[in-house]
Amino acid sequence: MSSHADETKTGIEATELIVPTTCSPEDLPDEELLYDLADLFKVFSDTTRIKILYALMGRELCVADIAEATATSQSAVSHQLRTLKQSHLVKFRRDGRNILYSLADDHVYTMLNQGMSHICE
């Protein structure tokens, strides 16, 4: 990770990053991080995956319930959940014979809300 990604402002929560004010090459994150970030944003490029993420906001659902909430086939939901799990956007837990899915953490909720705010401006 670049040194700028680890820096924080004094008196602000440790997770808030300082944004470089210049665009010189030494201020850019390293190439691997940029590649990973581009891959993460690609996951958000599919409307079915976005629907699934919205369906999971604040609740756990099984594949059948996600399919019903998103008007998508169970097969399509399962396929997209695999991508969402690999990107660490969705987590799951077993409850007897059922597998329940939920958003991985609050970052996913924040990214969706920020994206929606940006396009609604």
ABEGO torsion letter per residue (X at the ends): XBAAAABBBBGBBAABBBBBABABAAABBBAAAAAAAAAAAAAAABAAAAAAAAAABGBBBBAAAAAAAAGBBAAAAAAAAAAAAAAGABBBBBBEABBBBBBABAAAAAAAAAAAAAAAX
